[in-house]
Amino acid sequence: MAENNPDVMNQLATKLGLSSELQFYDVYSLDEPEQLAYIPRPALALLVIIPLTPAWDRSRKAEDANKEPYTGSGPDEPVIWFKQTIGHACGSIGLLHSLINGPAVDFIKRDSDLAAIRSLAIPLDMTKRAEMLYNSEPFELAHKSVEQAGDSYTDPTSERNGGHFVSFVKSGGKLWELEGSRKGPLERGSLADDEDVLSPRALDMGIKRIIKSNADGGGENLRFSCIALARRP
């Protein structure tokens, strides 16, 4: 299974233009408060890598079956979502979704590659937005620069071993599930002002919903990995 390595993602985020005020943290448990206590709150994004089990695959296909192609664009779009057209870049796109949406936007450096990608993406439709990212040399260079930086020889931001990177962000008081291989961004429900992406409600509507869906479909135990974006101590 591919890694979800905070050190690698921190390198990539910094290279793209995220402020050093933020960093990714390993999430060791979803159920034990003491295991989450070391992560500064609020958490601004949750990036998860999950193996695509047959049960989760069936659930995804059933949910997407009747959805029309995504048509969102412009400054009033609640989240910026990229359809993935770049091979082996699932993790990099998951990272991008985590950085250019929700409260993390306030920590993007001016005149950075990340700021430029976000600005260019806003007015574009799904197809043109994917083309823009596909042709983005700064995004490609940043992705390639960390390919060998993980704990193993495999690309730490790749889905080639069967893992899918899913980003959960809070934007406009809603929890959003963002993954480039779906038909569009998925609104999962409302969050109160004092609830972040690691709050019990967000976890129930997000990653735990996927775990339950997999179990209900007869799937095997999910071996997933989570990292959370938050302020440095």
N, C-alpha and C positions, 0 to 999 in steps of 0.2 A: 504494500500500500504506500502511496506517495506521502511525503512528509507534509506537516503543517507547522513549519518551524518558525518560531517568533523571530529568531535572529535573522533568518533569510528574508522574511517579510519586512522586518525593520529596515534592512539594507535596501530593499526594493522601494519601500515607501520613501525613504530619505533621498534616494537617487532620483525619484520622480518629482520630489519637491514638497514632501510633508514636513512640517515643523518638527524639530527634535523635542518639542514639548510633549509629544505623544509617542507611545510605543505599544507593541503587542505583548501580551502576557499569555502564558500557557493557562488553560482552564483544566484543572485536574478533576473536578467533580461538578455535576449539575445539581446535586442534591444536598451536599454538605456545606453549610454556610462558612464553616471555618476554612474550607478549602478555597473559598472565593474571597475571603476577607483581605487577602494581600493585594487584590486588584483594586486600584483607586476607582471610585465611582464618581460620576456615572460612567459606565462603559459605553463607548460611542459606536462600536460595531462588534459583531461576533462573526468570525470567519470559521467555517466548519468544512472538513473534508469527510465525505461519507462514501462508502462503497456502494455501487449501484447493484443492490440485490434484486433478484427477480420480483420480489414482493413490492419493493419501493418503485421499481420500474413500472409495474402494472398500475400502481397508485398514481404515478406521475402521468402516465398515458391517459388514464381515465379522467384526471382533472383537466388535462390540456385538450382532450378530444373535441370539445365543442367551443373552444376559445377561438376567436377571430385573431388574425395577425395583429400584433401590437401597432398602434398608430400614434402613440404619445410623442410629443416633442414640444419645444418652446419653454419659456420661463415659468409657466404655470404647471408644468409637469411635476407631479409630487416627488418622483425620484428619476434619476438618470440611469437608464438600463441599456446595456450593450448586448446585442445578440452575438454569440461567439462564432466567428468565422476563421479564427487563427488556430491552427493545429497546436496541440500541446501547450495551450496558454490558459487553461481553465483557472489555475491558481492566480495568475497575474490579473486576469479579468475579475476574479473574486476579490482580490485586493483592491482593484480599481473601484469596484462597486462600494467597497467599505470606506474608501477615502473621499469620494466625490459626492457622497450623499449624507444627509443628516448633519449632526453637529461637528463632524470631522472637517467639514468644508471650511470652518473658521480657522483651521490650522494649516491650510494650504498656503505655501509661500507665493507671494506675488511674482509674476513673471517667470514662474517655474513651468516645467513641462506638464506637470499635473494641472496647473491653472489653465494652461493653454488647451489641453485635451478637454477639460470640462467646459471651457468657454466655447470651443468649436462644436462640442457635442450638443449643446442645449438646443439650437435651432433645427437640428437635423432629424429626419425621420429614421426609423429603425435601420433601413438598408444603407442609407448614406452615412449614418453614424458608424455602422460596422465597417464600412469601406474606409472611413477616416481613420479608425483605429488600426485597421489592417495595414494602412499605408503610413502609419506614424513611425518614423525612424526613432525618435526618442523612446517610445514605448518598446519598440523591438530591442533597442540597445540596452535598456534597463532590464528587460526580461532576460536577455542573454547573459548579462553581467552577473546574474545570481544563479544561473543554471547549475553550476557546480559548487555552490557555496553551502549546501546542506550537509547533513550528517552522513549521507550515503552518496553513491555515484549517480543515482537516478536524479532526474530533474525534479527539484522539490516543489515546483509549481505546476506539475503536469498531472493530467488525469489518465495517463497511459496505463496505470496499474488498476484502473477500474474505479478510482475515487472521483467524486464530483465535489467541487468547491462551491459552497453556498454561503452567501453573505446575508446576515440579518442586520438591518439598520432601522432606527427610529426616525421617521420624518413626518412632519405634519400631524403628530400625535398618533401615528399608526406604526405598526410593525410591518416591515417589508421584507420579503424573501426574494433575493436577487441571484439568479443563476443564468448564465449566458446560453445554456442549452434548452431553456424553457421557452414558452411562447411570448413571454413578457414578464414584467415585475408582478409579484403576487402579494396583495395586501392581506395580512393575516389577522388584523383586528386592532382595536384601540388600546392605547397605553395612556395612563395618567401622567401628569406632569412630573411626578416623582418616580416614575418607573422607567428603567433603562432596559437595554437588550439582555441583561443578566437577571432582571427581576423575575420572580416566579411566573407571573402572567406571560411575559415575553417568552420564557423558556417553554412554557406549556403550549403556546401558539406556534412556536418555531421548531427548534430541534426536537423537543419531546413529541411534537405532533408527528414528525417523520419517524421517530423510534416506534411510536404506537402504531402508526400505519403499517410499518414493516412487520411488527409482531402480529397485528390483526390479519395480515395477509399470509401468515405462516412462514415469514422470513426468519433466517438465522439471526443470532445476536449480532448487532451492528458494532463493528470496530471503527469508531469515528474519533476524530481529533478536533479540538476547538482551541482557537486563540481569540483573545479579546483586545480591542483597541481602547486605550485609556491614557490619561495623563501619566507622565513620569512622576515618581514619588517626590 
